[in-house]
Amino acid sequence: MAKSIISEGKTTNEAIENGLKQLNTSKDKVDIKVLGDVEKRSFFSILEPRIVRVELTLKEEKRPQKEIVLTQEEQEKAKQNLESFLSEFASAFQDEKIKYEIKPSTSFINVDISGENIGFLIGYRGETLYSLQNILTAIAGKEINNKVRVILDIQGYKQKREKALQDLAQKVAKTVIRTGKPVKLEPMQAFERKIIHSKLQDNAKVETMSIGEEPHRRVVISLKAKNR
């Protein structure tokens, strides 16, 4: 069972730093859950500050995943499975003139879908797209012993979303540097959080961390301790 502790501080960052010292570890090796603040008042003063409490849980060490290598036969079978489903899927949306392209590789099967007025297949923040990607992954792997992974894109959404998130990361980082106050972003998919982390990992003044639990896990951007 993963080790967890509850730590306190006058600010979220201070509570986290105190917890990291107790665990003798670094921020990238823990999951952080902000529990909120509580009032601590002493007998001598009613002006005691609020205390922020956080729960730090050591991440379990993940074993390196074995690289998936699909044989030519498995690639063809996965493509056939997807072709059978997508041909019917596209015919159900004749007005949208949906087209699709399936590109197998040894690591994954790439599927691109295009058409007219098909934003509904993307959904809010890509929710429908990722649900459809999960469905296609299950369909592609039928009668195949190896694990098959499908990567779906619709109307180039993922590339546009990545650019938008990189721009957001830069914009929020500037705000944090200017105000000195941390900013919580909206809940995001894991791959979207990774884009934020990657964009700011080399920034000398700010740092990022993920807090909360799925599906409400979000990124917090704050000043590095040396810049506070």
C-alpha positions in Angstrom: 0.0 0.0 0.0 1.4 3.4 -1.0 2.6 5.6 1.9 0.5 8.8 2.6 0.9 11.6 5.0 -1.0 14.8 5.7 1.0 18.0 5.9 0.2 21.5 6.9 1.4 25.0 6.1 0.3 28.6 5.8 0.1 28.2 2.0 -0.4 25.2 -0.3 3.2 25.4 -1.4 4.5 25.5 2.2 2.3 22.5 3.1 3.7 20.6 0.2 7.3 21.5 0.9 6.8 20.4 4.6 5.4 17.1 3.4 8.2 16.5 0.9 10.7 17.0 3.7 8.9 14.5 5.9 8.9 11.9 3.1 12.5 12.9 2.1 11.4 12.9 -1.6 10.7 15.3 -4.5 7.5 16.6 -5.9 7.5 14.5 -9.0 7.5 11.3 -6.9 4.2 12.0 -5.1 0.5 12.5 -5.8 -0.9 15.7 -4.2 -4.4 16.2 -2.9 -5.3 19.5 -1.4 -7.6 18.9 1.6 -8.4 22.6 2.1 -7.7 25.0 4.9 -8.8 24.9 8.6 -8.8 27.5 11.2 -6.2 27.1 14.0 -6.8 29.5 16.8 -4.7 29.5 20.0 -5.9 30.5 23.5 -3.7 33.6 23.2 -4.7 34.9 19.8 -7.8 34.8 17.7 -5.8 36.0 14.8 -4.0 32.8 14.0 -3.8 32.3 10.2 -5.7 29.6 8.3 -3.7 26.4 7.9 -3.7 24.6 4.5 -3.7 20.8 4.7 -2.5 18.6 1.9 -2.2 14.8 1.5 1.0 13.5 -0.2 1.0 9.9 -1.4 4.2 8.3 -2.7 3.8 7.1 -6.3 4.3 3.4 -6.8 7.3 2.7 -9.0 6.1 1.7 -12.4 7.9 -1.1 -14.2 8.9 -0.1 -17.7 6.2 -1.3 -20.1 7.2 -3.8 -22.7 7.2 -2.2 -26.1 4.3 -3.4 -28.2 5.3 -4.7 -31.6 2.5 -5.6 -34.0 3.3 -8.2 -36.7 2.2 -7.5 -40.3 -0.6 -10.0 -39.8 -1.8 -8.3 -36.7 -1.7 -4.9 -38.4 -3.8 -6.2 -41.3 -6.3 -7.9 -38.9 -6.7 -4.7 -36.8 -7.2 -2.7 -40.0 -9.9 -5.1 -41.2 -11.6 -4.9 -37.9 -11.6 -1.1 -38.0 -12.6 -1.0 -41.7 -15.6 -3.1 -41.0 -16.8 -0.8 -38.2 -15.9 2.5 -39.7 -17.6 1.8 -43.1 -20.9 1.3 -41.3 -20.2 4.2 -39.0 -19.6 6.6 -41.9 -22.6 5.4 -43.8 -24.8 6.4 -40.8 -23.7 10.0 -41.2 -24.2 10.5 -44.9 -25.1 14.2 -44.6 -21.8 14.9 -42.9 -19.8 13.1 -45.7 -17.5 11.4 -43.2 -14.2 10.1 -44.5 -11.6 8.1 -42.7 -8.1 6.9 -43.1 -6.5 3.9 -41.3 -2.7 3.8 -41.1 -1.3 0.7 -39.3 2.2 0.6 -37.8 4.1 -1.7 -35.6 3.3 0.4 -32.5 -0.3 1.5 -33.0 -3.0 2.0 -35.5 -3.6 5.6 -36.6 -7.1 6.7 -37.6 -8.0 10.1 -39.0 -11.6 11.1 -39.5 -12.8 14.1 -41.5 -16.1 15.4 -42.8 -18.6 18.3 -42.7 -19.9 19.7 -39.4 -18.6 16.8 -37.3 -17.6 18.8 -34.2 -20.1 16.7 -32.3 -17.7 13.7 -32.7 -15.1 15.7 -30.9 -17.2 17.0 -28.0 -16.3 19.4 -25.2 -12.5 19.3 -24.7 -12.4 16.2 -26.8 -14.5 14.0 -24.5 -16.4 12.3 -27.3 -13.3 11.9 -29.4 -11.5 10.0 -26.6 -14.6 7.8 -25.9 -14.7 6.9 -29.6 -10.9 6.2 -29.5 -11.5 3.7 -26.7 -14.2 2.0 -28.7 -12.0 1.8 -31.7 -9.2 0.3 -29.6 -11.5 -2.4 -28.4 -12.7 -3.2 -31.9 -9.2 -3.2 -33.4 -8.0 -5.7 -30.9 -10.7 -8.4 -31.6 -9.1 -11.8 -32.3 -5.6 -10.5 -31.7 -3.5 -11.7 -28.8 -1.2 -8.7 -28.8 -2.4 -5.4 -27.3 -3.6 -3.0 -30.0 -3.6 0.7 -29.5 -5.6 3.1 -31.7 -4.7 6.8 -31.9 -7.7 8.8 -33.2 -7.8 12.3 -34.5 -10.8 14.2 -35.9 -10.3 17.3 -38.1 -6.8 17.8 -36.8 -8.2 18.5 -33.3 -5.3 17.2 -31.3 -2.7 19.3 -33.0 -4.9 22.4 -32.5 -5.5 21.5 -28.9 -1.8 21.0 -28.2 -1.0 24.5 -29.7 -3.8 26.1 -27.6 -2.6 24.4 -24.4 1.0 25.5 -25.0 -0.2 29.1 -25.5 -2.2 28.8 -22.3 0.7 27.5 -20.4 2.9 30.5 -21.4 0.1 33.0 -20.7 -0.6 31.6 -17.2 3.1 31.4 -16.4 3.5 35.1 -17.1 0.5 35.9 -14.9 2.0 33.8 -12.1 5.3 35.6 -12.4 3.6 39.0 -12.4 1.3 38.4 -9.5 3.3 35.8 -7.5 0.0 33.8 -7.0 -0.5 30.2 -8.1 -3.1 29.5 -10.7 -5.2 26.3 -11.0 -6.2 25.3 -14.5 -9.4 23.5 -15.4 -9.5 19.7 -15.1 -7.8 18.0 -18.1 -7.1 14.7 -19.7 -3.7 13.1 -18.7 -2.1 13.8 -22.1 -3.3 17.5 -21.9 -1.7 17.9 -18.5 1.5 16.4 -19.9 1.6 19.2 -22.5 1.4 21.9 -19.8 4.1 20.2 -17.7 6.4 19.7 -20.8 5.9 23.3 -22.0 7.0 24.8 -18.6 9.5 22.2 -17.4 12.5 24.4 -18.4 11.0 27.6 -17.1 13.3 29.1 -14.5 10.7 30.9 -12.5 7.6 28.7 -12.4 6.8 25.0 -11.6 3.8 22.8 -12.3 2.1 20.0 -10.4 -1.0 18.0 -10.8 -3.5 17.8 -7.9 -6.9 16.1 -7.4 -8.3 12.8 -8.6 -9.5 11.7 -12.0 -11.6 12.9 -13.8 -11.1 16.2 -11.9 -7.3 16.2 -11.8 -5.8 19.5 -12.8 -2.5 21.4 -13.1 -1.4 24.1 -10.8 1.2 26.6 -11.9 3.1 28.4 -9.2 6.4 30.3 -8.6 9.4 28.2 -7.8 10.5 28.5 -4.1 13.6 30.5 -5.0 11.5 33.2 -6.7 9.0 33.7 -3.9 
